[in-house]
Amino acid sequence: MPRAIHRELHRTDRIGWLRAAVLGANDGIVSTASLMVGVAAASQGRGALLVAGTAGLVAGALSMAAGEYVSVSSQSDTERADLARERTELATQPDLERQELASIYVERGLTAELAGQVAAQLMAGDALRAHARDELGISSTLKARPVQAAAASALAFAVGASLPLLTALVAPARLVVPLVSGTSLLFLTGLGALAAWTGGAPVPKAALRVAFWGALAMAITAGVGRIFGTAV
């Protein structure tokens, strides 16, 4: 009889771009909506409101892209340095490296004899890959990708920021604050739910968490704008 194939759906391969996209979209909605609510609370005109929102979108998207690229590039540089060091150690002291790999498997529950056999077989195949994965925690799934993270973050920020901006564009002047605030909370709730669903996490908890912090940010910014009577 043919053997049944056990298929499992894991989502760890989405961690890199999903984290950047969720962060970018969330920041885009929260920062732009908060900025516009603060400007509106300071009794500025619609023109100032739209200028502030557009400036926030452009500056925020560029800032997110630069920040993600720099931070993830630093991680990538560290990974490359660790791999280069490991490559040198494998070339100069392979026996010690094999013992080190075997000790890792012993700590994970294998007997010393079996751990030694596993380490020897893995190193006979792709020694660097085995050490990268089990010693350094570096794998193709979780590898740092600066360009991907920067692009996902910038695009997600721009999309997120455009939502409250479009709302303010079509909303009546006297309803700008409640409509921008209300729709932004809906967008944030939907974003949290979508991100949780994409990553296979509990949806209600993630949606409420994103909505809560977004509401808090907008409330504080609106309060600052109302107190000082200036755009913030």
KEDO-530112 format. One record per residue (C-alpha): residue in one letter; x, y, z. Coordinates in steps of 0.05 Angstrom, whole numbers, plus 5000, padded with zeros to 4 digits. Layout:
# KEDO-530112
AXYZ/...
***
This chain:
# KEDO-530112
M500050005000/P502550714985/R504751105046/A500251675066/I503652355060/H502952785122/R502653505099/E503254075148/L502054815134/H507155255170/R507656005162/T514656155188/D516956305118/R512456915120/I515557215182/G520457685147/W515758045100/L509557975144/R512858315203/A515258895160/A508558955124/V504458945188/L509059445222/G508859905161/A501359885151/N499959975226/D504760555231/G501960865168/I494860855194/V496461055265/S501561605251/T497761925194/A490961885228/S493962155293/L497362715256/M490962915220/V486662865281/G491663305318/V491563815262/A483963805259/A483463875335/A487764485330/S482364785285/Q486664805222/G483364835154/R482264255106/G488264475064/A492964435123/L489863765142/L491163465073/V498163755069/A499863465136/G497062785117/T500662765050/A507262985081/G506462455135/L505261925082/V511362095040/A516062215098/G513561615137/A514261135078/L521361355064/S523161325138/M520360625145/A524060385084/A530660685107/G529760435178/E527959725157/Y533659695106/V538859935156/S536559495214/V535758865172/S542259005136/S545759015204/Q542658335218/S544858085150/D552058335161/T552257965228/E549757325195/R555057365140/A560557495191/D558356895233/L558156455172/A565056675150/R567856525219/E564355845219/R567155685150/T574155825174/E573255395236/L570554825195/A576754855150/T581754905206/Q578854475262/P573454005235/D573953515292/L572454045344/E566654295302/R563853595296/Q564253515372/E560854185381/L555153985335/A554453315370/S553953655438/I548254085412/Y544453455393/V545953145461/E542853755494/R536653655451/G535752945477/L539952475434/T544751975463/A552152145456/E553151575406/L547251765362/A548952505367/G555952355342/Q553251955283/V548252495264/A553653035268/A558452625226/Q553252485172/L550853205168/M557953475164/A559452975109/G553953285069/D553654045080/A557554205143/L556554965139/R549154905130/A548654425190/H552554895235/A548855515209/R542155205225/D543554835291/E549255255321/L547855955296/G540355915284/I540856165213/S536455845160/S533856035091/T526856125121/L528956645173/K534756955135/A535157705137/R532858025071/P533958785075/V531058985007/Q524858555017/A523658835087/A524659555063/A520059485003/A514559135043/S514959645099/A514860255053/L509159995010/A505059785070/F506060455104/A503860835041/V497560395035/G495960475109/A497061225109/S492761325047/L486661055083/P485661625134/L488062125082/L482561915033/T477461925089/A479362635107/L478962835034/V471662625026/A469162745097/P465163375114/A469463885151/R465463835215/L465963075216/V473262995199/V475662805269/P470362275284/L470461985214/V478061945209/S478461665280/G472861165270/T474960905202/S482160865224/L480160425282/L476359985233/F482359945188/L486959775246/T482159235270/G481958935200/L489458975195/G490458615260/A485558075239/L488757995170/A495757955199/A493557435250/W489957025198/T495957055151/G500656835206/G496056305234/A495156675301/P488756795341/V484857335305/P480657685359/K486557805406/A490958095351/A485358545324/L483758825392/R491058945409/V492259345345/A485859745354/F487259915427/W494160215414/G491760585353/A486060895392/L490761095448/A495561435399/M490061825365/A486962045431/I493562305458/T495162675394/A488262985390/G489063215462/V495763535447/G492863895387/R486964145426/I491064375486/F496464755447/G492064955388/T497564795338/A499064235289/V503263675319/
***
